[in-house]
Amino acid sequence: MGIFRTLDGDQIWTVEHGDCRDVMRRMPEESIQCVVTSPPYFGLRSYEGLPPTAWADGWEGCLGDEPDPRLYVAHMVEVFDGIKRILKPDGVVWLNLGDSFVGARWSNHKNTGGTRRERGGKQRHSHYVGCKSKDLMLMPHRTTIALQEAGWWVRMDVCWEKPNCMPDSCKDRPTKSHEYVFLLAKSAKYYYDHEAVKEPSTWKRRNNPNWARARAETNEKKGCGNRNAKSGGFTAWQPERGRNRRSVWTVATKGFKGEGAAHFAVMPEALAEICVLAGSRPGDSVFDPFCGAGTTGLVAATHGRKFIGAEASPKYVEMAANRISRAIHRIPRLTAGGIDVTIANELNNPRFLRHGIVDVDRMPLQRVKKIKTCLYNEDCCDGMQRLPDACAALVVADPPYGIGNPKSMYNRKDDKVWGGYEEAPTDPDGYLAFTRKWLAEAVRVLRPGGSMYIFSGWTFEHLVKLALASHKDLYEVNHIIWKYQFGVNTKRKFVSSHYHVFFWAKDGARRTFNLECRFEGSERTKEGRSLLYKDLEDVWVINRTYKPGQNKNQNELPEAIIEKILAYSSDPGNLVLDPFLGGFTTARVARRMGRRFVGFEINPEGFDEKAAEVLAI
């Protein structure tokens, strides 16, 4: 039995019912980029209702129920032989394994005389060959050593720390609050995206720039220290770049109860997310031979990866399928492989070829339903004229605010801000004419029932509303206040630390508004407050994104605010229009979330660099 879901005819995820070895035999060789899995632990839990399976050594039973730890290790090696066949040469495996102790009072093995514990199916055994009573069995390490001997590269034993671990009544050892996640590779060279899983840099005395500078001067005088031979100076600390992820991951466990069935060993989504992002690219295939409740599939699908899962329990197959399906509809971040992207500075400019673009004819916008992402370096008022009527489901616009030189207001360093910025007219009449001109084209392109979000500063926000109100087919939905974390320094007035976001829509059809796209009505904060209600409030507290030391636009929107807008007011496959690309934030987010996109940017400075970032998604 297989369960399939597709997007635009492309298979996105599959959950197969059956023994994972049988499922893998039907899969093509070297077809999987990343495996993320948590097999049944040895001697810890028995899942009722599963038929016994035959193994190569002649034993029959379920993995984890073996009467001897050496059998379990041999069966794990047998499973990994199948994984090695389907894994790409540069593929990786993330293997989560827990440990257990020898010496409990009960067991569910007929050959040890034990009886099954009713609730949860937990089990332990009184003795094993080579293990004494109360011994920690070191099953994760026994297994990975055997895999190492079978030809696998064991690259890291990550310690998964559980801050909310189960209490332990034992008084002669520490409470166990960790498990292991092993990174294994098929070859010495493999794919690992360390940038995707960087963690924030810590701020300690040795990282303090003032202290480090003084220390460097002292070391230089003494002829010691960590001098960088290539630069001739001491390596600077750059906290904004983050640091390589460490080998201890603190991730809380989270229970899950499906429809009519509970799963007692659910991998946290945050744990699976690190593994999927580090071990695969968007469009790659991820596999979990022990799918369980489908956490790996849920994370893979929402991050634009294809997923194949194998699960022996039919009730868990259904549970996993329901979880993945709901996640895709609630957090639509699907990015099917092979998305077409057209970058245009001038329609006949041969520099397209530098980005690997093949389709460079003059009519991409006339075939807008076939194009996934179009980026144009031209005036939006000219470019939008080529767009068909009523083709866009959502317009997100952050036009110039008509405030003169924003660089001087925000104390930015000129060498890191792209030049060529063209400000809108700074007089009221000129700004109103400018707004009416681009807005007329945006409204024409917006389909009936489509939504429009327009950002504005306080200087001319009344003129933006005046221009909106002049369109009789538009109506106001919300006036949103975006509160950010810093404002312009002032001495004789209050600091302005917010922008206006005008949420309007077009008459003629039902407006898209995905109510539970980010939170379900039952989800609560630690204080018991509804997360959904909080997310629906019209004051949005979202911090700006800092980019110290990086090239940037004059004023860039944070991705978090665009993700929220696209999640509520559009669906996967919809066309999103941004007349003022700026820092290309909306283009990046739309591409990640599986939306088609058309955007315009009049400034040629940095256009190639920003467009390349979109291509890399």
C-alpha positions as CSV (number, residue, x, y, z in Angstrom):
1,M,0.0,0.0,0.0
2,G,1.4,3.4,-0.9
3,I,0.1,6.9,-0.2
4,F,1.1,9.6,-2.7
5,R,0.7,13.4,-3.0
6,T,1.6,15.5,-6.0
7,L,2.1,19.1,-6.9
8,D,1.8,20.2,-10.5
9,G,2.2,16.5,-11.6
10,D,5.5,16.1,-9.6
11,Q,5.6,13.5,-6.9
12,I,6.4,15.3,-3.6
13,W,6.1,12.6,-1.0
14,T,5.3,8.9,-0.5
15,V,4.7,6.8,2.5
16,E,4.9,3.0,1.8
17,H,3.5,0.3,4.0
18,G,5.8,-2.6,4.5
19,D,9.3,-3.8,5.7
20,C,11.8,-1.1,4.8
21,R,14.1,-3.7,3.2
22,D,11.3,-4.6,0.7
23,V,10.6,-0.9,0.1
24,M,14.3,-0.2,-0.6
25,R,14.5,-3.1,-3.1
26,R,12.0,-1.4,-5.2
27,M,13.8,2.0,-5.2
28,P,16.4,3.0,-7.9
29,E,20.1,2.8,-7.0
30,E,21.7,6.1,-5.8
31,S,18.4,7.9,-5.8
32,I,18.4,9.3,-2.2
33,Q,20.5,12.3,-1.1
34,C,19.7,12.1,2.7
35,V,18.4,9.6,5.2
36,V,17.0,10.8,8.5
37,T,15.8,8.0,10.7
38,S,15.2,6.7,14.3
39,P,14.9,2.9,14.2
40,P,13.3,1.0,17.1
41,Y,15.8,1.0,20.0
42,F,17.0,-2.4,21.3
43,G,15.0,-3.9,24.1
44,L,13.2,-0.7,24.9
45,R,9.8,-0.8,23.3
46,S,7.6,-3.3,21.4
47,Y,4.9,-2.1,19.0
48,E,1.9,-4.4,19.1
49,G,0.2,-5.7,16.0
50,L,3.4,-6.0,13.8
51,P,3.9,-9.4,12.1
52,P,7.3,-11.0,12.6
53,T,9.8,-10.5,9.7
54,A,12.5,-12.9,8.5
55,W,16.1,-11.8,8.7
56,A,19.1,-13.1,6.8
57,D,20.5,-15.0,9.8
58,G,17.2,-17.0,10.1
59,W,15.8,-15.2,13.1
60,E,12.1,-14.1,12.8
61,G,10.8,-11.1,14.7
62,C,10.6,-7.3,14.8
63,L,13.7,-5.1,14.9
64,G,14.4,-4.2,18.6
65,D,12.8,-7.4,19.9
66,E,16.0,-9.6,19.4
67,P,16.9,-11.8,22.4
68,D,20.6,-10.8,22.0
69,P,22.2,-7.4,21.3
70,R,24.5,-8.9,18.7
71,L,21.5,-9.9,16.6
72,Y,20.1,-6.4,16.8
73,V,23.5,-5.0,15.5
74,A,23.6,-7.5,12.7
75,H,20.1,-6.6,11.6
76,M,20.9,-2.9,11.7
77,V,23.9,-3.6,9.4
78,E,21.5,-5.6,7.1
79,V,19.1,-2.6,6.9
80,F,22.0,-0.2,6.2
81,D,23.2,-2.4,3.3
82,G,20.0,-1.6,1.6
83,I,20.4,2.1,2.5
84,K,23.9,2.1,1.0
85,R,22.5,0.8,-2.4
86,I,20.0,3.6,-2.7
87,L,22.1,6.4,-1.3
88,K,23.9,8.8,-3.7
89,P,27.7,8.8,-3.6
90,D,27.7,12.1,-1.7
91,G,24.7,11.2,0.4
92,V,24.5,11.2,4.2
93,V,22.6,9.4,6.9
94,W,21.5,10.9,10.2
95,L,20.9,8.0,12.6
96,N,19.2,8.6,16.0
97,L,19.6,5.8,18.6
98,G,18.9,5.6,22.3
99,D,20.4,3.3,24.9
100,S,19.1,1.0,27.6
101,F,20.2,-0.7,30.8
102,V,20.4,-4.4,31.7
103,G,18.4,-5.6,34.7
104,A,14.7,-4.8,34.7
105,R,12.2,-7.1,36.3
106,W,10.1,-7.9,33.2
107,S,10.4,-8.8,29.6
108,N,8.1,-9.6,26.6
109,H,10.3,-12.3,25.1
110,K,8.9,-15.8,25.3
111,N,12.4,-17.3,25.5
112,T,13.2,-15.2,28.6
113,G,9.9,-16.1,30.3
114,G,8.8,-12.5,30.6
115,T,5.3,-11.0,30.0
116,R,4.4,-8.0,28.0
117,R,3.8,-4.8,29.7
118,E,0.3,-3.6,28.5
119,R,0.6,0.2,28.2
120,G,3.2,1.5,25.8
121,G,4.8,-1.9,25.2
122,K,8.0,-1.1,27.1
123,Q,10.4,-4.0,27.7
124,R,13.7,-4.9,29.3
125,H,15.7,-8.0,29.9
126,S,17.5,-9.5,32.9
127,H,20.7,-10.6,31.2
128,Y,22.6,-10.7,28.0
129,V,25.8,-12.3,26.9
130,G,28.7,-10.0,27.8
131,C,26.5,-7.7,29.8
132,K,26.2,-7.6,33.6
133,S,23.1,-6.6,35.6
134,K,22.7,-2.8,35.6
135,D,25.1,-2.3,32.7
136,L,24.5,0.5,30.2
137,M,24.5,-1.5,27.0
138,L,26.1,1.1,24.7
139,M,23.9,0.0,21.8
140,P,24.3,3.2,19.8
141,H,28.1,2.7,19.8
142,R,28.0,-1.0,19.2
143,T,25.8,-0.4,16.2
144,T,27.9,2.4,14.7
145,I,31.1,0.5,15.2
146,A,29.6,-2.4,13.3
147,L,28.5,0.0,10.5
148,Q,32.0,1.5,10.5
149,E,33.4,-2.0,10.0
150,A,30.9,-2.5,7.2
151,G,32.4,0.4,5.2
152,W,30.5,3.5,6.5
153,W,32.2,6.7,7.5
154,V,31.1,7.7,11.0
155,R,31.7,11.5,10.9
156,M,30.1,12.7,14.2
157,D,28.3,11.5,17.3
158,V,26.0,14.4,18.1
159,C,24.7,14.5,21.6
160,W,21.0,15.3,21.6
161,E,20.2,17.0,25.0
162,K,16.6,16.8,26.2
163,P,15.9,19.7,28.5
164,N,12.5,18.1,29.4
165,C,13.7,14.5,29.9
166,M,11.6,12.0,31.8
167,P,12.2,12.0,35.6
168,D,14.3,9.0,36.9
169,S,13.9,7.4,40.3
170,C,17.4,5.9,40.2
171,K,19.7,7.2,43.0
172,D,23.1,5.6,42.0
173,R,23.7,7.4,38.7
174,P,22.7,10.7,36.9
175,T,19.3,10.9,35.2
176,K,19.7,10.1,31.5
177,S,18.8,13.2,29.5
178,H,20.4,12.6,26.1
179,E,20.5,10.4,23.0
180,Y,22.8,10.2,20.1
181,V,22.4,11.3,16.5
182,F,25.2,9.9,14.3
183,L,26.3,11.5,11.0
184,L,27.3,8.7,8.6
185,A,28.5,9.0,5.0
186,K,28.9,6.6,2.1
187,S,32.2,8.1,1.1
188,A,34.9,10.4,2.4
189,K,33.5,13.3,0.4
190,Y,29.8,14.1,0.9
191,Y,27.3,16.9,0.9
192,Y,27.0,18.9,4.1
193,D,25.6,22.4,4.1
194,H,27.1,24.0,7.2
195,E,25.7,27.4,6.3
196,A,22.1,26.2,6.5
197,V,22.5,25.1,10.1
198,K,24.8,27.7,11.6
199,E,24.1,28.7,15.2
200,P,24.4,32.2,16.8
201,S,27.8,33.2,17.9
202,T,28.1,33.4,21.7
203,W,29.2,36.6,23.4
204,K,31.9,35.9,25.9
205,R,34.9,37.9,27.2
206,R,37.3,36.4,24.7
207,N,34.9,37.4,21.9
208,N,34.5,41.0,23.1
209,P,36.0,43.2,20.3
210,N,37.5,45.7,22.8
211,W,39.1,43.0,24.9
212,A,40.2,41.1,21.8
213,R,41.9,44.2,20.3
214,A,43.8,44.9,23.5
215,R,44.7,41.3,23.8
216,A,46.0,41.2,20.2
217,E,48.1,44.3,20.8
218,T,49.6,42.7,23.9
219,N,50.3,39.4,22.1
220,E,51.8,41.2,19.2
221,K,54.3,43.0,21.5
222,K,55.1,39.7,23.1
223,G,55.4,37.9,19.8
224,C,52.6,35.5,20.5
225,G,48.9,35.1,19.8
226,N,46.8,33.8,16.9
227,R,48.2,36.0,14.1
228,N,46.7,35.4,10.7
229,A,49.6,34.9,8.4
230,K,47.6,35.6,5.2
231,S,46.2,39.0,6.3
232,G,49.2,40.0,8.4
233,G,46.9,40.8,11.3
234,F,44.7,39.1,13.9
235,T,41.5,37.4,12.7
236,A,38.5,39.6,13.4
237,W,35.4,38.2,15.1
238,Q,32.3,38.5,13.0
239,P,29.3,37.6,15.2
240,E,26.7,38.3,12.4
241,R,28.1,35.4,10.4
242,G,27.2,32.9,13.2
243,R,29.3,29.9,14.0
244,N,29.5,26.3,12.8
245,R,26.9,24.2,14.6
246,R,28.3,22.4,17.7
247,S,27.9,18.7,18.4
248,V,25.5,19.2,21.4
249,W,21.9,20.0,20.2
250,T,19.4,21.1,22.9
251,V,16.0,20.1,21.6
252,A,12.9,19.5,23.7
253,T,10.9,16.4,23.1
254,K,7.3,16.8,22.0
255,G,4.5,14.3,22.3
256,F,2.0,13.6,19.5
257,K,-1.4,12.0,19.4
258,G,-2.9,11.1,16.1
259,E,-6.5,10.3,15.2
260,G,-7.3,7.3,17.3
261,A,-3.7,6.3,17.8
262,A,-0.7,7.6,19.8
263,H,3.0,7.4,18.9
264,F,5.3,7.0,21.9
265,A,8.6,7.9,20.3
266,V,8.1,11.0,18.0
267,M,11.2,12.7,16.7
268,P,11.0,16.5,17.4
269,E,10.6,18.6,14.2
270,A,13.4,20.9,15.3
271,L,15.8,17.9,15.4
272,A,14.8,16.6,12.0
273,E,15.0,20.1,10.5
274,I,18.7,20.4,11.3
275,C,19.4,17.0,9.7
276,V,17.3,17.7,6.6
277,L,18.8,21.2,6.0
278,A,22.4,20.1,6.5
279,G,22.1,16.9,4.5
280,S,20.1,18.0,1.4
281,R,19.3,20.7,-1.0
282,P,15.8,21.9,-2.1
283,G,14.4,19.4,-4.6
284,D,16.6,16.5,-3.2
285,S,15.0,13.2,-2.1
286,V,15.0,12.4,1.6
287,F,14.2,8.8,2.9
288,D,13.2,7.5,6.3
289,P,13.1,3.7,6.6
290,F,11.3,3.8,9.9
291,C,8.8,6.6,9.2
292,G,6.8,6.3,12.4
293,A,4.6,9.4,12.8
294,G,6.2,11.0,9.7
295,T,8.2,13.8,11.3
296,T,11.1,13.5,8.8
297,G,8.6,13.6,5.9
298,L,6.8,16.6,7.4
299,V,10.0,18.6,7.7
300,A,11.3,17.5,4.3
301,A,8.1,18.4,2.5
302,T,7.8,21.8,4.1
303,H,11.4,22.6,3.2
304,G,11.0,21.8,-0.5
305,R,12.5,18.3,-0.4
306,K,10.9,15.2,-1.9
307,F,10.3,12.4,0.7
308,I,9.9,8.6,0.7
309,G,9.0,6.8,3.9
310,A,8.7,3.2,4.9
311,E,6.6,2.1,7.8
312,A,5.6,-1.5,8.9
313,S,2.6,-0.4,11.0
314,P,-0.5,0.5,8.9
315,K,-1.9,2.8,11.6
316,Y,1.3,4.8,11.6
317,V,1.3,5.0,7.8
318,E,-2.1,6.7,8.0
319,M,-0.9,8.9,10.9
320,A,2.3,10.0,9.0
321,A,0.3,10.7,5.8
322,N,-2.2,12.9,7.7
323,R,0.6,14.8,9.4
324,I,2.5,15.5,6.2
325,S,-0.6,16.5,4.3
326,R,-1.7,18.9,7.0
327,A,1.8,20.5,7.2
328,I,2.0,21.1,3.5
329,H,-1.3,22.9,3.5
330,R,-0.6,24.9,6.7
331,I,3.0,25.9,5.9
332,P,3.2,25.8,2.2
333,R,6.9,25.9,1.4
334,L,7.1,23.4,-1.3
335,T,9.7,24.0,-4.0
336,A,9.5,21.3,-6.6
337,G,12.8,20.7,-8.5
338,G,13.5,22.4,-11.8
339,I,11.7,25.7,-11.2
340,D,12.3,28.1,-14.1
341,V,13.8,31.5,-13.3
342,T,14.1,34.3,-15.7
343,I,16.3,37.3,-14.8
344,A,16.0,40.3,-17.1
345,N,17.9,43.5,-17.0
346,E,17.1,44.2,-20.7
347,L,15.0,41.7,-22.5
348,N,17.7,41.0,-25.1
349,N,20.7,41.3,-22.8
350,P,23.1,38.3,-23.2
351,R,24.2,38.5,-19.6
352,F,21.4,36.1,-18.8
353,L,23.8,33.3,-19.8
354,R,26.0,34.1,-16.8
355,H,23.2,32.9,-14.6
356,G,22.6,29.7,-16.7
357,I,19.3,31.0,-18.1
358,V,18.3,29.4,-21.4
359,D,14.9,31.0,-22.1
360,V,15.8,34.6,-22.9
361,D,13.2,35.5,-25.5
362,R,11.1,38.6,-25.3
363,M,7.8,37.1,-24.1
364,P,8.2,35.5,-20.7
365,L,5.5,37.6,-19.1
366,Q,3.0,36.7,-21.8
367,R,3.5,33.1,-20.6
368,V,3.2,34.0,-17.0
369,K,1.4,30.8,-16.0
370,K,4.4,28.8,-17.1
371,I,7.0,31.0,-15.5
372,K,7.9,30.4,-11.9
373,T,10.0,33.5,-11.1
374,C,10.7,36.6,-13.2
375,L,13.0,39.4,-12.0
376,Y,13.2,42.6,-14.1
377,N,15.7,45.5,-13.9
378,E,13.4,48.2,-15.1
379,D,10.8,50.8,-14.0
380,C,7.8,48.9,-12.7
381,C,5.4,51.3,-14.4
382,D,6.8,50.2,-17.7
383,G,7.2,46.5,-16.9
384,M,3.8,46.0,-15.4
385,Q,2.2,47.2,-18.7
386,R,3.3,43.9,-20.3
387,L,1.5,41.8,-17.6
388,P,-1.9,40.3,-18.4
389,D,-5.0,41.7,-16.6
390,A,-6.0,40.0,-13.3
391,C,-3.1,37.5,-13.2
392,A,-1.7,38.2,-9.7
393,A,-3.2,36.8,-6.6
394,L,-1.2,39.0,-4.3
395,V,0.7,42.3,-4.5
396,V,3.3,43.2,-2.0
397,A,4.8,46.6,-2.4
398,D,7.4,48.6,-0.4
399,P,7.8,51.7,-2.5
400,P,10.2,54.6,-1.7
401,Y,8.7,56.7,1.1
402,G,9.7,60.2,-0.3
403,I,11.8,61.1,2.7
404,G,15.0,62.2,0.8
405,N,18.2,60.3,1.6
406,P,17.4,57.4,4.0
407,K,21.1,56.6,4.3
408,S,21.8,59.6,6.4
409,M,18.8,58.9,8.6
410,Y,19.8,55.4,9.5
411,N,23.6,56.0,9.9
412,R,24.6,53.4,7.3
413,K,28.1,53.0,6.0
414,D,28.2,54.1,2.3
415,D,30.6,51.3,1.2
416,K,28.1,48.6,2.2
417,V,25.0,50.2,0.7
418,W,24.3,49.8,-3.0
419,G,24.2,53.1,-4.9
420,G,21.8,54.1,-7.6
421,Y,18.9,54.4,-5.3
422,E,16.1,56.5,-6.9
423,E,13.9,58.2,-4.3
424,A,10.3,59.1,-5.0
425,P,9.3,62.8,-5.2
426,T,9.5,64.4,-1.8
427,D,6.7,67.0,-2.4
428,P,3.1,65.9,-1.7
429,D,1.8,66.5,-5.2
430,G,4.6,64.7,-6.8
431,Y,4.4,61.7,-4.4
432,L,0.7,61.4,-4.9
433,A,1.1,61.4,-8.7
434,F,3.9,58.8,-8.4
435,T,1.7,56.5,-6.2
436,R,-1.3,56.8,-8.4
437,K,0.8,55.8,-11.5
438,W,2.3,52.6,-10.2
439,L,-0.8,51.7,-8.2
440,A,-3.1,51.9,-11.3
441,E,-1.0,49.1,-13.0
442,A,-0.9,47.0,-9.9
443,V,-4.6,47.1,-9.4
444,R,-5.2,46.2,-13.1
445,V,-2.9,43.2,-12.7
446,L,-4.5,42.1,-9.4
447,R,-7.2,39.5,-9.9
448,P,-10.7,39.7,-8.3
449,G,-10.5,38.5,-4.7
450,G,-6.7,39.3,-4.7
451,S,-5.0,41.0,-1.8
452,M,-2.6,43.9,-1.7
453,Y,-0.1,44.8,1.1
454,I,1.5,48.3,0.8
455,F,4.2,49.4,3.2
456,S,4.5,53.1,4.0
457,G,6.2,55.5,6.4
458,W,4.3,58.2,8.3
459,T,5.4,61.1,6.0
460,F,3.0,60.4,3.1
461,E,0.9,57.5,4.4
462,H,-2.3,59.7,4.0
463,L,-1.5,60.1,0.3
464,V,-1.1,56.3,-0.1
465,K,-4.5,55.8,1.4
466,L,-6.0,58.5,-0.7
467,A,-4.7,56.8,-3.9
468,L,-6.0,53.4,-2.7
469,A,-9.5,54.9,-1.9
470,S,-9.7,56.3,-5.5
471,H,-10.1,52.8,-6.8
472,K,-13.7,51.8,-6.4
473,D,-13.0,48.1,-6.9
474,L,-10.7,48.1,-3.9
475,Y,-11.7,47.9,-0.2
476,E,-9.7,48.1,3.0
477,V,-9.3,45.0,5.1
478,N,-6.8,46.1,7.8
479,H,-4.5,48.9,8.7
480,I,-1.5,47.0,10.2
481,I,1.2,48.6,12.3
482,W,4.6,47.0,12.0
483,K,6.6,47.7,15.1
484,Y,10.4,47.1,14.8
485,Q,13.2,47.1,17.3
486,F,14.9,50.4,16.6
487,G,14.1,53.8,15.3
488,V,15.8,57.0,14.2
489,N,17.5,58.9,17.1
490,T,15.7,62.0,18.1
491,K,16.1,64.7,20.7
492,R,13.1,67.0,20.4
493,K,10.4,64.5,19.5
494,F,9.4,60.9,20.1
495,V,11.2,58.1,18.2
496,S,9.4,56.7,15.2
497,S,9.8,52.9,15.4
498,H,6.9,51.6,13.2
499,Y,5.7,51.5,9.6
500,H,2.2,51.3,8.2
501,V,1.0,48.2,6.2
502,F,-2.1,48.8,4.2
503,F,-4.0,45.6,3.6
504,W,-6.6,46.1,0.8
505,A,-8.4,43.7,-1.5
506,K,-10.1,43.7,-4.8
507,D,-13.9,43.1,-5.2
508,G,-15.4,40.4,-7.4
509,A,-14.4,37.1,-5.8
510,R,-13.8,35.5,-2.4
511,R,-10.6,36.7,-0.9
512,T,-7.9,34.2,0.1
513,F,-7.2,34.2,3.9
514,N,-5.8,31.0,5.3
515,L,-6.9,31.3,8.9
516,E,-4.9,28.4,10.4
517,C,-1.9,28.5,8.1
518,R,0.6,29.2,11.0
519,F,-1.2,28.2,14.2
520,E,-4.1,26.0,15.0
521,G,-6.9,27.4,17.2
522,S,-5.9,25.0,20.1
523,E,-2.3,26.1,20.3
524,R,-1.3,28.1,23.3
525,T,1.6,30.1,24.7
526,K,3.1,29.2,28.0
527,E,0.8,31.7,29.6
528,G,-2.2,29.9,28.1
529,R,-2.9,32.6,25.4
530,S,-4.1,31.6,22.0
531,L,-1.2,31.7,19.5
532,L,-3.6,32.1,16.6
533,Y,-5.3,35.1,18.2
534,K,-2.0,36.7,18.9
535,D,-0.9,36.1,15.3
536,L,-4.1,37.7,14.0
537,E,-3.6,41.0,15.9
538,D,-3.0,44.0,13.6
539,V,0.1,45.1,15.5
540,W,3.0,43.0,14.3
541,V,6.2,43.1,16.4
542,I,8.8,41.8,14.0
543,N,12.5,42.8,14.2
544,R,14.5,44.1,11.3
545,T,17.2,41.9,9.8
546,Y,20.7,43.2,10.5
547,K,23.4,42.8,7.8
548,P,26.5,44.3,9.3
549,G,29.5,43.9,7.0
550,Q,27.3,42.8,4.0
551,N,26.2,44.5,0.9
552,K,22.6,45.7,1.3
553,N,19.8,47.8,-0.2
554,Q,18.8,51.1,1.4
555,N,15.9,49.5,3.2
556,E,15.1,45.8,3.3
557,L,12.1,44.1,4.7
558,P,12.6,41.1,7.1
559,E,11.7,37.7,5.7
560,A,9.5,37.0,8.7
561,I,7.0,39.7,7.7
562,I,6.8,38.5,4.1
563,E,6.4,34.9,5.2
564,K,3.4,35.9,7.3
565,I,1.8,37.8,4.4
566,L,2.3,35.1,1.9
567,A,1.0,32.3,4.2
568,Y,-2.2,34.1,5.0
569,S,-3.0,35.7,1.7
570,S,-1.8,33.3,-1.0
571,D,-1.6,29.6,-1.9
572,P,1.2,27.5,-3.5
573,G,1.3,28.1,-7.2
574,N,-0.3,31.6,-6.9
575,L,1.4,34.5,-8.7
576,V,2.9,37.2,-6.4
577,L,3.8,40.6,-7.7
578,D,6.4,43.0,-6.1
579,P,6.8,46.3,-8.1
580,F,9.7,47.4,-5.9
581,L,12.1,44.5,-5.4
582,G,14.6,46.4,-3.3
583,G,16.5,43.8,-1.3
584,F,14.6,41.0,-3.1
585,T,13.1,39.7,0.2
586,T,9.7,39.0,-1.3
587,A,11.3,37.1,-4.3
588,R,13.3,34.9,-2.0
589,V,10.4,34.0,0.3
590,A,8.0,33.5,-2.6
591,R,10.4,31.0,-4.2
592,R,10.9,29.1,-1.0
593,M,7.1,28.9,-0.4
594,G,6.3,27.6,-3.9
595,R,4.7,30.8,-5.2
596,R,5.2,32.1,-8.8
597,F,6.7,35.5,-8.7
598,V,7.2,38.6,-10.9
599,G,9.2,41.6,-9.6
600,F,10.7,44.8,-10.8
601,E,13.7,46.9,-9.6
602,I,14.8,50.1,-11.3
603,N,18.2,50.2,-9.6
604,P,20.9,48.3,-11.5
605,E,23.4,48.3,-8.6
606,G,23.6,44.9,-7.0
607,F,20.9,43.5,-9.2
608,D,23.1,40.5,-10.4
609,E,24.2,39.7,-6.8
610,K,20.6,39.7,-5.4
611,A,19.2,37.8,-8.3
612,A,21.8,35.1,-7.9
613,E,20.7,34.7,-4.3
614,V,17.2,33.9,-5.6
615,L,18.6,31.4,-8.1
616,A,20.4,29.6,-5.3
617,I,17.1,28.8,-3.5
